[in-house]
Amino acid sequence: MLVVFEELQDLHGVWSELSSVWNQIDELREKPWLSIHPRKLRQQLDALTTKLKELPSRLRQYASYDHVKQLLQNYTKVNMMIIELKSDAFKERHWKQLMKKLRVNWLLSDLTLGQVWDVDLQ
């Protein structure tokens, strides 16, 4: 019975910790594309990854932890593409070509970071 109670406490602990990370990811997803600075974004993603790594090992054994860790790793990989997309060399005609290939219809003024992440640029 004690083992079950400890397991429940650990589950509660991992979900509590992950909810704060998840909330920060949601805040990033809602940021307007035009306000994104790739270097600052990378720092925020690195900080979230570090926060995950600092969790006790007993909490890092859960699939929910692995899922959030993998998500952050994917977003960090995509950051290189975001640097290119935010470059001054990436003009409106390039956006049109990209949207055609991705089969999306974005308005840059309404675009969010989450929408860019959702198209899986890897």
N, C-alpha and C positions, 0 to 999 in steps of 0.2 A: 504494500500500500504506500509506503514511504517513497518507493521508486516512482510510482505513478504521480505522486504529488510533486516530486522534484522535476519530473518531465513536464508537467503542466506549468510549473513555475518557469522553466526554461523556455517553453513555447511562448508564454506570456512575455517573457523578457525579450526574445528575439523579435516578436511582432512589435513590441513597444519601440525598440531601437530602430527597426526597419521602417516604422511608420514615419519617424522624423526624417529619415533619408528620403523616403518616398515622397513626402510633402515637398522637400526641397527640389526633387526631380520634377514634380508637377509644376512648381513655380518656374523652373527653367523652361519647361515645355510651353508655358503660356507667354513667355517673353516674345515681344514683336521682333521679327527677323531684322528689321532695320536698326534695332538697338543692340544687337548682338556684337560683342567683341570677342573674337576667337581665343585670344590669349587669356582673357578673363574667364571665359567659359571653361577653358582647359584647367585653369586653377581651381575653379569651383568643382569640376568633375574629379580632379585629383584629391581635393579636400574630402569629398564624399567617399571616395575609394579608401582613403586613409582612415576615415571614421569607421568604415566597415571592417578594415583590417585590425582595428583596435578593439573590436568586440572580443569578449572571452571565447576561448576555443570551444567551450561547450555550446555556445550559441551559433558558431560557424558551421556546425554539422547539419543544419537544417536546409532543406531544398529551397526554402524561401530566401535564405541568405545567398545561396548560389545563384538564384534567379536575379536578384538585385545586383550582385557582383558582376554577372555576365552582361547585364543591361548597361551598367556603367562602363565596362570594358568596350562594348560595342559603340557607345556614344563617344568614348575617347578616340577610338579608331576613326570614326566619321569626322572628328574634329579637323583632320587634315583636309578633308573635302570642304568643310565649312570655311577654312582659311582661303581656299581657292575661290569659293563662291562669293566670299566677302571682298575679294581682291578688286581693286579699281579696274583691272584689266578685264574683268567679267562684266560685259556690257549687256544691255537689254536684249540684243539679238541672241546672245548666248543663253540668256534665260528662256527665250522663246524656244530655242532648240532643245534645251534640257527638259522643259515642260512637255514638249511634244514627245520626246523619247520616254519620259516617265508616265505619260498619259495623265497629266494633272493640269489643272487650270487655276493657277495661283495669281492673286493680285499681290504684288510685293508690299503694298501698303497694309494689307491685311494678313500677310503671311506670319506664322509663328515658328519658333524653333521646333516645336513638337511636330508640325506638319513636315518639316524637312527631315527630322529623325524618322518619321513614319514611312517615308518612301524607301528606306533602307539603301543608302548610297554606297554601301560596302561593295 
